[in-house]
Amino acid sequence: MKFNYLQLSFKFEKWYELFPEMLNIFITLNPKRISNFLNS
């Protein structure tokens, strides 16, 4: 059980590290859509 929990938290940490990068890419690819969303 403990091992699974450690694995899960490790995966979550990895995802959390990658998330800002994905967000960056999304913003870079859709600047117009983002600005429209922010303005509305």
mmCIF entry with sequence, helices, sheets and N, C-alpha, C, O atoms, coordinates in Angstrom:
data_MODEL
# 
_entry.id   MODEL 
# 
_entity.id                         1 
_entity.type                       polymer 
_entity.pdbx_number_of_molecules   1 
# 
_entity_poly.entity_id                      1 
_entity_poly.type                           'polypeptide(L)' 
_entity_poly.nstd_linkage                   no 
_entity_poly.nstd_monomer                   no 
_entity_poly.pdbx_seq_one_letter_code       MKFNYLQLSFKFEKWYELFPEMLNIFITLNPKRISNFLNS 
_entity_poly.pdbx_seq_one_letter_code_can   MKFNYLQLSFKFEKWYELFPEMLNIFITLNPKRISNFLNS 
_entity_poly.pdbx_strand_id                 A 
# 
loop_
_entity_poly_seq.entity_id 
_entity_poly_seq.num 
_entity_poly_seq.mon_id 
_entity_poly_seq.hetero 
1 1  MET n 
1 2  LYS n 
1 3  PHE n 
1 4  ASN n 
1 5  TYR n 
1 6  LEU n 
1 7  GLN n 
1 8  LEU n 
1 9  SER n 
1 10 PHE n 
1 11 LYS n 
1 12 PHE n 
1 13 GLU n 
1 14 LYS n 
1 15 TRP n 
1 16 TYR n 
1 17 GLU n 
1 18 LEU n 
1 19 PHE n 
1 20 PRO n 
1 21 GLU n 
1 22 MET n 
1 23 LEU n 
1 24 ASN n 
1 25 ILE n 
1 26 PHE n 
1 27 ILE n 
1 28 THR n 
1 29 LEU n 
1 30 ASN n 
1 31 PRO n 
1 32 LYS n 
1 33 ARG n 
1 34 ILE n 
1 35 SER n 
1 36 ASN n 
1 37 PHE n 
1 38 LEU n 
1 39 ASN n 
1 40 SER n 
# 
_struct_asym.id          A 
_struct_asym.entity_id   1 
# 
loop_
_struct_conf.conf_type_id 
_struct_conf.id 
_struct_conf.pdbx_PDB_helix_id 
_struct_conf.beg_label_comp_id 
_struct_conf.beg_label_asym_id 
_struct_conf.beg_label_seq_id 
_struct_conf.pdbx_beg_PDB_ins_code 
_struct_conf.end_label_comp_id 
_struct_conf.end_label_asym_id 
_struct_conf.end_label_seq_id 
_struct_conf.pdbx_end_PDB_ins_code 
_struct_conf.beg_auth_comp_id 
_struct_conf.beg_auth_asym_id 
_struct_conf.beg_auth_seq_id 
_struct_conf.end_auth_comp_id 
_struct_conf.end_auth_asym_id 
_struct_conf.end_auth_seq_id 
_struct_conf.pdbx_PDB_helix_class 
_struct_conf.details 
_struct_conf.pdbx_PDB_helix_length 
HELX_P HELX_P1 AA1 LYS A 2  ? LEU A 29 ? LYS A 2  LEU A 29 1 ? 28 
HELX_P HELX_P2 AA2 PRO A 31 ? ASN A 39 ? PRO A 31 ASN A 39 1 ? 9  
# 
_struct_conf_type.id          HELX_P 
_struct_conf_type.criteria    ? 
_struct_conf_type.reference   ? 
# 
loop_
_atom_site.group_PDB 
_atom_site.id 
_atom_site.type_symbol 
_atom_site.label_atom_id 
_atom_site.label_alt_id 
_atom_site.label_comp_id 
_atom_site.label_asym_id 
_atom_site.label_entity_id 
_atom_site.label_seq_id 
_atom_site.pdbx_PDB_ins_code 
_atom_site.Cartn_x 
_atom_site.Cartn_y 
_atom_site.Cartn_z 
_atom_site.occupancy 
_atom_site.B_iso_or_equiv 
_atom_site.pdbx_formal_charge 
_atom_site.auth_seq_id 
_atom_site.auth_comp_id 
_atom_site.auth_asym_id 
_atom_site.auth_atom_id 
_atom_site.pdbx_PDB_model_num 
ATOM 1   N N  . MET A 1 1  ? 0.826   -1.194 0.000   1.00 0.00 ? 1  MET A N  1 
ATOM 2   C CA . MET A 1 1  ? 0.000   0.000  0.000   1.00 0.00 ? 1  MET A CA 1 
ATOM 3   C C  . MET A 1 1  ? 0.869   1.256  0.000   1.00 0.00 ? 1  MET A C  1 
ATOM 4   O O  . MET A 1 1  ? 0.650   2.187  -0.776  1.00 0.00 ? 1  MET A O  1 
ATOM 5   N N  . LYS A 1 2  ? 1.836   1.256  0.870   1.00 0.00 ? 2  LYS A N  1 
ATOM 6   C CA . LYS A 1 2  ? 2.709   2.422  0.957   1.00 0.00 ? 2  LYS A CA 1 
ATOM 7   C C  . LYS A 1 2  ? 3.462   2.631  -0.359  1.00 0.00 ? 2  LYS A C  1 
ATOM 8   O O  . LYS A 1 2  ? 3.639   3.762  -0.813  1.00 0.00 ? 2  LYS A O  1 
ATOM 9   N N  . PHE A 1 3  ? 3.895   1.537  -0.956  1.00 0.00 ? 3  PHE A N  1 
ATOM 10  C CA . PHE A 1 3  ? 4.621   1.631  -2.215  1.00 0.00 ? 3  PHE A CA 1 
ATOM 11  C C  . PHE A 1 3  ? 3.741   2.259  -3.297  1.00 0.00 ? 3  PHE A C  1 
ATOM 12  O O  . PHE A 1 3  ? 4.191   3.134  -4.037  1.00 0.00 ? 3  PHE A O  1 
ATOM 13  N N  . ASN A 1 4  ? 2.498   1.815  -3.387  1.00 0.00 ? 4  ASN A N  1 
ATOM 14  C CA . ASN A 1 4  ? 1.577   2.376  -4.375  1.00 0.00 ? 4  ASN A CA 1 
ATOM 15  C C  . ASN A 1 4  ? 1.357   3.861  -4.138  1.00 0.00 ? 4  ASN A C  1 
ATOM 16  O O  . ASN A 1 4  ? 1.305   4.660  -5.072  1.00 0.00 ? 4  ASN A O  1 
ATOM 17  N N  . TYR A 1 5  ? 1.232   4.203  -2.880  1.00 0.00 ? 5  TYR A N  1 
ATOM 18  C CA . TYR A 1 5  ? 1.027   5.610  -2.548  1.00 0.00 ? 5  TYR A CA 1 
ATOM 19  C C  . TYR A 1 5  ? 2.225   6.445  -2.973  1.00 0.00 ? 5  TYR A C  1 
ATOM 20  O O  . TYR A 1 5  ? 2.062   7.543  -3.506  1.00 0.00 ? 5  TYR A O  1 
ATOM 21  N N  . LEU A 1 6  ? 3.417   5.936  -2.741  1.00 0.00 ? 6  LEU A N  1 
ATOM 22  C CA . LEU A 1 6  ? 4.629   6.657  -3.136  1.00 0.00 ? 6  LEU A CA 1 
ATOM 23  C C  . LEU A 1 6  ? 4.695   6.794  -4.655  1.00 0.00 ? 6  LEU A C  1 
ATOM 24  O O  . LEU A 1 6  ? 5.061   7.845  -5.180  1.00 0.00 ? 6  LEU A O  1 
ATOM 25  N N  . GLN A 1 7  ? 4.341   5.731  -5.342  1.00 0.00 ? 7  GLN A N  1 
ATOM 26  C CA . GLN A 1 7  ? 4.322   5.782  -6.808  1.00 0.00 ? 7  GLN A CA 1 
ATOM 27  C C  . GLN A 1 7  ? 3.355   6.845  -7.303  1.00 0.00 ? 7  GLN A C  1 
ATOM 28  O O  . GLN A 1 7  ? 3.666   7.622  -8.205  1.00 0.00 ? 7  GLN A O  1 
ATOM 29  N N  . LEU A 1 8  ? 2.176   6.861  -6.692  1.00 0.00 ? 8  LEU A N  1 
ATOM 30  C CA . LEU A 1 8  ? 1.146   7.803  -7.085  1.00 0.00 ? 8  LEU A CA 1 
ATOM 31  C C  . LEU A 1 8  ? 1.606   9.236  -6.867  1.00 0.00 ? 8  LEU A C  1 
ATOM 32  O O  . LEU A 1 8  ? 1.455   10.080 -7.750  1.00 0.00 ? 8  LEU A O  1 
ATOM 33  N N  . SER A 1 9  ? 2.160   9.512  -5.709  1.00 0.00 ? 9  SER A N  1 
ATOM 34  C CA . SER A 1 9  ? 2.608   10.877 -5.415  1.00 0.00 ? 9  SER A CA 1 
ATOM 35  C C  . SER A 1 9  ? 3.749   11.272 -6.344  1.00 0.00 ? 9  SER A C  1 
ATOM 36  O O  . SER A 1 9  ? 3.857   12.432 -6.742  1.00 0.00 ? 9  SER A O  1 
ATOM 37  N N  . PHE A 1 10 ? 4.603   10.304 -6.692  1.00 0.00 ? 10 PHE A N  1 
ATOM 38  C CA . PHE A 1 10 ? 5.688   10.589 -7.624  1.00 0.00 ? 10 PHE A CA 1 
ATOM 39  C C  . PHE A 1 10 ? 5.131   10.981 -8.990  1.00 0.00 ? 10 PHE A C  1 
ATOM 40  O O  . PHE A 1 10 ? 5.587   11.946 -9.603  1.00 0.00 ? 10 PHE A O  1 
ATOM 41  N N  . LYS A 1 11 ? 4.151   10.231 -9.456  1.00 0.00 ? 11 LYS A N  1 
ATOM 42  C CA . LYS A 1 11 ? 3.528   10.534 -10.742 1.00 0.00 ? 11 LYS A CA 1 
ATOM 43  C C  . LYS A 1 11 ? 2.874   11.900 -10.707 1.00 0.00 ? 11 LYS A C  1 
ATOM 44  O O  . LYS A 1 11 ? 2.961   12.673 -11.662 1.00 0.00 ? 11 LYS A O  1 
ATOM 45  N N  . PHE A 1 12 ? 2.217   12.187 -9.593  1.00 0.00 ? 12 PHE A N  1 
ATOM 46  C CA . PHE A 1 12 ? 1.554   13.474 -9.461  1.00 0.00 ? 12 PHE A CA 1 
ATOM 47  C C  . PHE A 1 12 ? 2.572   14.610 -9.490  1.00 0.00 ? 12 PHE A C  1 
ATOM 48  O O  . PHE A 1 12 ? 2.338   15.648 -10.109 1.00 0.00 ? 12 PHE A O  1 
ATOM 49  N N  . GLU A 1 13 ? 3.689   14.407 -8.822  1.00 0.00 ? 13 GLU A N  1 
ATOM 50  C CA . GLU A 1 13 ? 4.750   15.422 -8.829  1.00 0.00 ? 13 GLU A CA 1 
ATOM 51  C C  . GLU A 1 13 ? 5.253   15.655 -10.243 1.00 0.00 ? 13 GLU A C  1 
ATOM 52  O O  . GLU A 1 13 ? 5.458   16.797 -10.653 1.00 0.00 ? 13 GLU A O  1 
ATOM 53  N N  . LYS A 1 14 ? 5.450   14.592 -10.976 1.00 0.00 ? 14 LYS A N  1 
ATOM 54  C CA . LYS A 1 14 ? 5.911   14.706 -12.357 1.00 0.00 ? 14 LYS A CA 1 
ATOM 55  C C  . LYS A 1 14 ? 4.907   15.491 -13.191 1.00 0.00 ? 14 LYS A C  1 
ATOM 56  O O  . LYS A 1 14 ? 5.280   16.374 -13.965 1.00 0.00 ? 14 LYS A O  1 
ATOM 57  N N  . TRP A 1 15 ? 3.626   15.158 -13.024 1.00 0.00 ? 15 TRP A N  1 
ATOM 58  C CA . TRP A 1 15 ? 2.573   15.843 -13.775 1.00 0.00 ? 15 TRP A CA 1 
ATOM 59  C C  . TRP A 1 15 ? 2.552   17.321 -13.409 1.00 0.00 ? 15 TRP A C  1 
ATOM 60  O O  . TRP A 1 15 ? 2.374   18.193 -14.261 1.00 0.00 ? 15 TRP A O  1 
ATOM 61  N N  . TYR A 1 16 ? 2.739   17.576 -12.118 1.00 0.00 ? 16 TYR A N  1 
ATOM 62  C CA . TYR A 1 16 ? 2.723   18.959 -11.639 1.00 0.00 ? 16 TYR A CA 1 
ATOM 63  C C  . TYR A 1 16 ? 3.898   19.746 -12.206 1.00 0.00 ? 16 TYR A C  1 
ATOM 64  O O  . TYR A 1 16 ? 3.796   20.948 -12.450 1.00 0.00 ? 16 TYR A O  1 
ATOM 65  N N  . GLU A 1 17 ? 5.006   19.055 -12.410 1.00 0.00 ? 17 GLU A N  1 
ATOM 66  C CA . GLU A 1 17 ? 6.184   19.712 -13.014 1.00 0.00 ? 17 GLU A CA 1 
ATOM 67  C C  . GLU A 1 17 ? 5.928   20.012 -14.492 1.00 0.00 ? 17 GLU A C  1 
ATOM 68  O O  . GLU A 1 17 ? 6.362   21.041 -15.010 1.00 0.00 ? 17 GLU A O  1 
ATOM 69  N N  . LEU A 1 18 ? 5.235   19.120 -15.149 1.00 0.00 ? 18 LEU A N  1 
ATOM 70  C CA . LEU A 1 18 ? 5.010   19.278 -16.584 1.00 0.00 ? 18 LEU A CA 1 
ATOM 71  C C  . LEU A 1 18 ? 3.884   20.238 -16.911 1.00 0.00 ? 18 LEU A C  1 
ATOM 72  O O  . LEU A 1 18 ? 3.855   20.832 -17.989 1.00 0.00 ? 18 LEU A O  1 
ATOM 73  N N  . PHE A 1 19 ? 2.951   20.390 -15.972 1.00 0.00 ? 19 PHE A N  1 
ATOM 74  C CA . PHE A 1 19 ? 1.771   21.207 -16.240 1.00 0.00 ? 19 PHE A CA 1 
ATOM 75  C C  . PHE A 1 19 ? 2.096   22.631 -16.697 1.00 0.00 ? 19 PHE A C  1 
ATOM 76  O O  . PHE A 1 19 ? 1.525   23.082 -17.689 1.00 0.00 ? 19 PHE A O  1 
ATOM 77  N N  . PRO A 1 20 ? 2.994   23.365 -16.014 1.00 0.00 ? 20 PRO A N  1 
ATOM 78  C CA . PRO A 1 20 ? 3.319   24.726 -16.463 1.00 0.00 ? 20 PRO A CA 1 
ATOM 79  C C  . PRO A 1 20 ? 3.847   24.755 -17.895 1.00 0.00 ? 20 PRO A C  1 
ATOM 80  O O  . PRO A 1 20 ? 3.577   25.681 -18.658 1.00 0.00 ? 20 PRO A O  1 
ATOM 81  N N  . GLU A 1 21 ? 4.600   23.723 -18.233 1.00 0.00 ? 21 GLU A N  1 
ATOM 82  C CA . GLU A 1 21 ? 5.133   23.641 -19.596 1.00 0.00 ? 21 GLU A CA 1 
ATOM 83  C C  . GLU A 1 21 ? 3.997   23.496 -20.610 1.00 0.00 ? 21 GLU A C  1 
ATOM 84  O O  . GLU A 1 21 ? 3.989   24.159 -21.647 1.00 0.00 ? 21 GLU A O  1 
ATOM 85  N N  . MET A 1 22 ? 3.048   22.629 -20.300 1.00 0.00 ? 22 MET A N  1 
ATOM 86  C CA . MET A 1 22 ? 1.900   22.424 -21.180 1.00 0.00 ? 22 MET A CA 1 
ATOM 87  C C  . MET A 1 22 ? 1.091   23.705 -21.302 1.00 0.00 ? 22 MET A C  1 
ATOM 88  O O  . MET A 1 22 ? 0.622   24.063 -22.382 1.00 0.00 ? 22 MET A O  1 
ATOM 89  N N  . LEU A 1 23 ? 0.938   24.382 -20.181 1.00 0.00 ? 23 LEU A N  1 
ATOM 90  C CA . LEU A 1 23 ? 0.207   25.641 -20.176 1.00 0.00 ? 23 LEU A CA 1 
ATOM 91  C C  . LEU A 1 23 ? 0.917   26.664 -21.057 1.00 0.00 ? 23 LEU A C  1 
ATOM 92  O O  . LEU A 1 23 ? 0.282   27.400 -21.812 1.00 0.00 ? 23 LEU A O  1 
ATOM 93  N N  . ASN A 1 24 ? 2.206   26.696 -20.951 1.00 0.00 ? 24 ASN A N  1 
ATOM 94  C CA . ASN A 1 24 ? 3.026   27.590 -21.765 1.00 0.00 ? 24 ASN A CA 1 
ATOM 95  C C  . ASN A 1 24 ? 2.815   27.329 -23.244 1.00 0.00 ? 24 ASN A C  1 
ATOM 96  O O  . ASN A 1 24 ? 2.617   28.256 -24.029 1.00 0.00 ? 24 ASN A O  1 
ATOM 97  N N  . ILE A 1 25 ? 2.859   26.066 -23.614 1.00 0.00 ? 25 ILE A N  1 
ATOM 98  C CA . ILE A 1 25 ? 2.685   25.675 -25.012 1.00 0.00 ? 25 ILE A CA 1 
ATOM 99  C C  . ILE A 1 25 ? 1.299   26.078 -25.495 1.00 0.00 ? 25 ILE A C  1 
ATOM 100 O O  . ILE A 1 25 ? 1.138   26.606 -26.595 1.00 0.00 ? 25 ILE A O  1 
ATOM 101 N N  . PHE A 1 26 ? 0.296   25.818 -24.648 1.00 0.00 ? 26 PHE A N  1 
ATOM 102 C CA . PHE A 1 26 ? -1.075  26.161 -25.014 1.00 0.00 ? 26 PHE A CA 1 
ATOM 103 C C  . PHE A 1 26 ? -1.219  27.660 -25.256 1.00 0.00 ? 26 PHE A C  1 
ATOM 104 O O  . PHE A 1 26 ? -1.840  28.086 -26.230 1.00 0.00 ? 26 PHE A O  1 
ATOM 105 N N  . ILE A 1 27 ? -0.644  28.443 -24.367 1.00 0.00 ? 27 ILE A N  1 
ATOM 106 C CA . ILE A 1 27 ? -0.719  29.902 -24.493 1.00 0.00 ? 27 ILE A CA 1 
ATOM 107 C C  . ILE A 1 27 ? 0.040   30.371 -25.742 1.00 0.00 ? 27 ILE A C  1 
ATOM 108 O O  . ILE A 1 27 ? -0.400  31.289 -26.435 1.00 0.00 ? 27 ILE A O  1 
ATOM 109 N N  . THR A 1 28 ? 1.166   29.741 -26.016 1.00 0.00 ? 28 THR A N  1 
ATOM 110 C CA . THR A 1 28 ? 1.954   30.109 -27.182 1.00 0.00 ? 28 THR A CA 1 
ATOM 111 C C  . THR A 1 28 ? 1.198   29.792 -28.480 1.00 0.00 ? 28 THR A C  1 
ATOM 112 O O  . THR A 1 28 ? 1.261   30.543 -29.453 1.00 0.00 ? 28 THR A O  1 
ATOM 113 N N  . LEU A 1 29 ? 0.486   28.665 -28.467 1.00 0.00 ? 29 LEU A N  1 
ATOM 114 C CA . LEU A 1 29 ? -0.218  28.253 -29.673 1.00 0.00 ? 29 LEU A CA 1 
ATOM 115 C C  . LEU A 1 29 ? -1.528  29.010 -29.881 1.00 0.00 ? 29 LEU A C  1 
ATOM 116 O O  . LEU A 1 29 ? -1.991  29.158 -31.012 1.00 0.00 ? 29 LEU A O  1 
ATOM 117 N N  . ASN A 1 30 ? -2.122  29.488 -28.789 1.00 0.00 ? 30 ASN A N  1 
ATOM 118 C CA . ASN A 1 30 ? -3.432  30.129 -28.909 1.00 0.00 ? 30 ASN A CA 1 
ATOM 119 C C  . ASN A 1 30 ? -3.469  31.512 -28.258 1.00 0.00 ? 30 ASN A C  1 
ATOM 120 O O  . ASN A 1 30 ? -4.316  31.753 -27.397 1.00 0.00 ? 30 ASN A O  1 
ATOM 121 N N  . PRO A 1 31 ? -2.591  32.412 -28.637 1.00 0.00 ? 31 PRO A N  1 
ATOM 122 C CA . PRO A 1 31 ? -2.562  33.720 -27.977 1.00 0.00 ? 31 PRO A CA 1 
ATOM 123 C C  . PRO A 1 31 ? -3.867  34.496 -28.157 1.00 0.00 ? 31 PRO A C  1 
ATOM 124 O O  . PRO A 1 31 ? -4.335  35.171 -27.240 1.00 0.00 ? 31 PRO A O  1 
ATOM 125 N N  . LYS A 1 32 ? -4.437  34.389 -29.341 1.00 0.00 ? 32 LYS A N  1 
ATOM 126 C CA . LYS A 1 32 ? -5.670  35.126 -29.610 1.00 0.00 ? 32 LYS A CA 1 
ATOM 127 C C  . LYS A 1 32 ? -6.823  34.594 -28.759 1.00 0.00 ? 32 LYS A C  1 
ATOM 128 O O  . LYS A 1 32 ? -7.571  35.360 -28.151 1.00 0.00 ? 32 LYS A O  1 
ATOM 129 N N  . ARG A 1 33 ? -6.948  33.281 -28.729 1.00 0.00 ? 33 ARG A N  1 
ATOM 130 C CA . ARG A 1 33 ? -8.014  32.666 -27.967 1.00 0.00 ? 33 ARG A CA 1 
ATOM 131 C C  . ARG A 1 33 ? -7.869  32.992 -26.476 1.00 0.00 ? 33 ARG A C  1 
ATOM 132 O O  . ARG A 1 33 ? -8.856  33.266 -25.793 1.00 0.00 ? 33 ARG A O  1 
ATOM 133 N N  . ILE A 1 34 ? -6.646  32.960 -25.991 1.00 0.00 ? 34 ILE A N  1 
ATOM 134 C CA . ILE A 1 34 ? -6.395  33.276 -24.580 1.00 0.00 ? 34 ILE A CA 1 
ATOM 135 C C  . ILE A 1 34 ? -6.791  34.711 -24.273 1.00 0.00 ? 34 ILE A C  1 
ATOM 136 O O  . ILE A 1 34 ? -7.463  34.974 -23.276 1.00 0.00 ? 34 ILE A O  1 
ATOM 137 N N  . SER A 1 35 ? -6.380  35.629 -25.116 1.00 0.00 ? 35 SER A N  1 
ATOM 138 C CA . SER A 1 35 ? -6.685  37.045 -24.871 1.00 0.00 ? 35 SER A CA 1 
ATOM 139 C C  . SER A 1 35 ? -8.190  37.292 -24.961 1.00 0.00 ? 35 SER A C  1 
ATOM 140 O O  . SER A 1 35 ? -8.735  38.087 -24.195 1.00 0.00 ? 35 SER A O  1 
ATOM 141 N N  . ASN A 1 36 ? -8.864  36.613 -25.893 1.00 0.00 ? 36 ASN A N  1 
ATOM 142 C CA . ASN A 1 36 ? -10.321 36.732 -25.982 1.00 0.00 ? 36 ASN A CA 1 
ATOM 143 C C  . ASN A 1 36 ? -10.975 36.224 -24.712 1.00 0.00 ? 36 ASN A C  1 
ATOM 144 O O  . ASN A 1 36 ? -11.920 36.819 -24.194 1.00 0.00 ? 36 ASN A O  1 
ATOM 145 N N  . PHE A 1 37 ? -10.452 35.112 -24.224 1.00 0.00 ? 37 PHE A N  1 
ATOM 146 C CA . PHE A 1 37 ? -10.995 34.528 -23.004 1.00 0.00 ? 37 PHE A CA 1 
ATOM 147 C C  . PHE A 1 37 ? -10.786 35.460 -21.817 1.00 0.00 ? 37 PHE A C  1 
ATOM 148 O O  . PHE A 1 37 ? -11.673 35.627 -20.980 1.00 0.00 ? 37 PHE A O  1 
ATOM 149 N N  . LEU A 1 38 ? -9.609  36.061 -21.757 1.00 0.00 ? 38 LEU A N  1 
ATOM 150 C CA . LEU A 1 38 ? -9.297  36.958 -20.642 1.00 0.00 ? 38 LEU A CA 1 
ATOM 151 C C  . LEU A 1 38 ? -10.111 38.238 -20.717 1.00 0.00 ? 38 LEU A C  1 
ATOM 152 O O  . LEU A 1 38 ? -10.459 38.813 -19.685 1.00 0.00 ? 38 LEU A O  1 
ATOM 153 N N  . ASN A 1 39 ? -10.417 38.689 -21.918 1.00 0.00 ? 39 ASN A N  1 
ATOM 154 C CA . ASN A 1 39 ? -11.145 39.946 -22.083 1.00 0.00 ? 39 ASN A CA 1 
ATOM 155 C C  . ASN A 1 39 ? -12.647 39.795 -21.847 1.00 0.00 ? 39 ASN A C  1 
ATOM 156 O O  . ASN A 1 39 ? -13.326 40.761 -21.498 1.00 0.00 ? 39 ASN A O  1 
ATOM 157 N N  . SER A 1 40 ? -13.160 38.581 -22.039 1.00 0.00 ? 40 SER A N  1 
ATOM 158 C CA . SER A 1 40 ? -14.602 38.379 -21.893 1.00 0.00 ? 40 SER A CA 1 
ATOM 159 C C  . SER A 1 40 ? -15.022 38.251 -20.442 1.00 0.00 ? 40 SER A C  1 
ATOM 160 O O  . SER A 1 40 ? -16.206 38.077 -20.155 1.00 0.00 ? 40 SER A O  1 
# 
